[in-house]
Amino acid sequence: MGIQESLPSGVILTSIEKVAGLARAGSMWPATFGLACCSIEMMSTGGPRWDLARFGMEVFRGSPRQADLMIVAGRVSQKMAPVMRQIYDQMPDPKWVIAMGVCASSGGMFNNYAIVQGADHIVPVDVYLPGCPPRPEMLIDAILKVHEKAKATKMGANRQAQITELEELALQAEPTSAMKGLLR
């Protein structure tokens, strides 16, 4: 007989990390960062048909200090890259990034000197969203995946250990220049 059986009904047992994770996932505010045609789909996701307010995200924040999710919607030019990094740096921790569309994920069809070949060259990306442009339903699915990551985020010393572990895994990963794929 454990403590669960001796408590009266209606008492919920959980950890502070899980409660904080639920609060983070339920109150995530995205930063406004629409760069190209994908931003039209991002804006329509906030409209009445798809209604991001169901997830506590009805307000796209104009200030990065009030946002914890950056949705990079569209192609990132070389001139916009430092601005994007500055906005990311001004966001409070913990923060998440969605690369929306093939241009934000990999440069898309714009393989030239003016376009950054993927937002992950500038900021760490949590979820890649394919498509040209991706549908609002796909963006909602990507947001729900970020919510799952937010719920699993640790706190305090556990967070530092989690960050260290993820950084070590990233350093051990095979560099993209050594990967073989369809384009090689």
C-alpha positions as CSV (number, residue, x, y, z in Angstrom):
1,M,0.0,0.0,0.0
2,G,1.6,3.2,-1.2
3,I,0.9,6.9,-0.6
4,Q,-1.5,7.0,-3.6
5,E,-4.0,4.6,-1.9
6,S,-4.0,6.4,1.5
7,L,-4.8,9.9,0.0
8,P,-8.4,11.0,-0.4
9,S,-9.9,11.1,-3.9
10,G,-9.2,14.4,-5.8
11,V,-5.6,14.7,-4.6
12,I,-3.2,14.8,-7.5
13,L,0.4,13.9,-7.1
14,T,3.0,15.2,-9.6
15,S,6.3,17.0,-9.7
16,I,6.9,20.7,-10.0
17,E,8.7,20.1,-13.3
18,K,5.6,18.6,-14.8
19,V,3.4,21.4,-13.6
20,A,5.8,24.0,-15.0
21,G,6.0,22.1,-18.3
22,L,2.2,22.1,-18.6
23,A,2.1,25.8,-17.8
24,R,4.8,26.5,-20.4
25,A,3.0,24.5,-23.1
26,G,-0.3,26.1,-22.3
27,S,1.0,29.7,-22.4
28,M,3.4,29.7,-25.3
29,W,3.6,33.0,-27.2
30,P,5.2,33.2,-30.6
31,A,7.4,36.0,-31.9
32,T,6.3,37.7,-35.1
33,F,9.0,36.7,-37.7
34,G,7.3,36.2,-41.1
35,L,9.8,36.7,-43.9
36,A,8.1,35.5,-47.1
37,C,5.1,33.6,-48.5
38,C,5.0,31.1,-45.5
39,S,4.1,34.0,-43.2
40,I,0.6,34.3,-44.9
41,E,-0.1,30.7,-43.9
42,M,1.3,31.5,-40.4
43,M,-1.1,34.5,-40.1
44,S,-4.1,32.4,-41.3
45,T,-3.3,29.9,-38.6
46,G,-4.0,32.6,-36.0
47,G,-7.4,33.4,-37.7
48,P,-10.8,32.0,-36.8
49,R,-10.7,28.9,-39.0
50,W,-7.7,27.3,-37.4
51,D,-7.8,29.3,-34.1
52,L,-4.4,29.1,-32.3
53,A,-6.2,30.5,-29.3
54,R,-7.1,26.9,-28.4
55,F,-3.5,26.5,-27.5
56,G,-3.1,29.7,-25.6
57,M,-1.3,31.4,-28.5
58,E,-3.8,34.0,-29.7
59,V,-1.3,36.8,-29.6
60,F,1.8,37.0,-31.8
61,R,4.1,39.1,-29.8
62,G,5.8,42.1,-31.3
63,S,8.6,42.1,-28.7
64,P,11.0,39.2,-28.4
65,R,11.2,39.7,-24.7
66,Q,7.6,38.6,-24.4
67,A,7.9,35.5,-26.7
68,D,9.2,32.0,-26.1
69,L,8.6,30.5,-29.6
70,M,10.1,31.8,-32.8
71,I,8.4,30.7,-36.0
72,V,10.8,31.4,-38.9
73,A,8.3,31.5,-41.8
74,G,10.1,31.9,-45.1
75,R,13.5,32.4,-46.6
76,V,16.2,34.0,-44.5
77,S,18.5,36.4,-46.4
78,Q,22.1,37.1,-45.5
79,K,21.0,40.6,-44.4
80,M,18.2,39.3,-42.2
81,A,20.4,36.6,-40.5
82,P,22.0,39.0,-37.9
83,V,18.6,40.5,-37.1
84,M,17.1,37.0,-36.6
85,R,20.0,36.0,-34.2
86,Q,19.5,39.3,-32.3
87,I,15.8,38.6,-31.8
88,Y,16.5,35.0,-30.8
89,D,19.1,36.2,-28.2
90,Q,16.6,38.7,-26.8
91,M,14.0,36.0,-26.1
92,P,13.9,34.7,-22.5
93,D,14.9,31.1,-21.7
94,P,13.5,28.5,-22.3
95,K,12.9,29.3,-26.0
96,W,12.0,27.2,-29.0
97,V,12.2,27.6,-32.8
98,I,10.2,26.2,-35.6
99,A,11.6,26.5,-39.2
100,M,8.4,26.8,-41.3
101,G,8.7,25.9,-44.9
102,V,11.4,24.4,-47.1
103,C,13.1,27.8,-47.5
104,A,13.6,28.2,-43.7
105,S,14.6,24.5,-43.3
106,S,17.1,24.2,-46.1
107,G,17.1,27.3,-48.3
108,G,14.6,25.7,-50.7
109,M,14.9,26.5,-54.4
110,F,17.0,29.6,-53.6
111,N,20.5,28.1,-53.7
112,N,22.4,31.3,-54.2
113,Y,24.6,33.7,-52.3
114,A,21.8,35.9,-50.9
115,I,19.8,33.2,-49.0
116,V,21.0,31.3,-45.9
117,Q,20.7,27.6,-46.6
118,G,18.6,26.8,-43.5
119,A,17.7,28.7,-40.3
120,D,19.8,26.2,-38.3
121,H,22.9,28.0,-39.5
122,I,21.8,31.0,-37.3
123,V,19.7,29.6,-34.5
124,P,19.1,26.1,-33.1
125,V,15.9,24.7,-34.6
126,D,13.6,22.4,-32.6
127,V,11.1,21.4,-35.3
128,Y,11.5,21.5,-39.1
129,L,8.2,22.0,-41.0
130,P,8.4,21.0,-44.7
131,G,6.2,22.3,-47.5
132,C,6.0,25.2,-49.9
133,P,4.1,26.7,-48.2
134,P,3.1,24.4,-45.4
135,R,-0.6,24.2,-44.6
136,P,-1.9,25.7,-41.3
137,E,-2.7,22.2,-40.1
138,M,0.9,21.3,-40.4
139,L,1.9,24.4,-38.4
140,I,-0.5,23.4,-35.7
141,D,1.0,19.9,-35.6
142,A,4.5,21.4,-35.3
143,I,3.4,23.6,-32.5
144,L,2.0,20.6,-30.7
145,K,5.4,18.9,-31.1
146,V,7.0,21.9,-29.5
147,H,4.4,21.7,-26.7
148,E,5.6,18.2,-26.0
149,K,9.2,19.4,-25.9
150,A,8.2,22.2,-23.5
151,K,6.4,19.7,-21.2
152,A,9.6,17.5,-21.1
153,T,11.9,20.5,-20.3
154,K,13.7,20.1,-17.0
155,M,14.3,22.8,-14.3
156,G,17.2,23.9,-12.2
157,A,20.3,21.6,-12.0
158,N,18.4,19.0,-14.1
159,R,18.1,21.6,-16.9
160,Q,21.8,22.2,-16.9
161,A,22.5,18.5,-17.1
162,Q,20.0,18.2,-19.9
163,I,21.7,21.1,-21.8
164,T,25.1,19.6,-21.3
165,E,24.0,16.2,-22.6
166,L,22.3,17.7,-25.7
167,E,25.4,19.7,-26.5
168,E,27.6,16.7,-26.2
169,L,25.3,14.7,-28.5
170,A,25.4,17.6,-31.0
171,L,29.2,17.7,-31.0
172,Q,29.4,13.9,-31.6
173,A,27.0,14.1,-34.5
174,E,28.2,13.6,-38.1
175,P,28.8,17.0,-39.8
176,T,26.4,17.8,-42.6
177,S,29.3,18.2,-45.1
178,A,30.1,14.5,-44.5
179,M,26.6,13.2,-44.9
180,K,25.7,11.4,-48.1
181,G,22.3,11.9,-49.6
182,L,20.3,12.6,-52.8
183,L,22.1,15.9,-53.5
184,R,25.7,14.4,-53.4
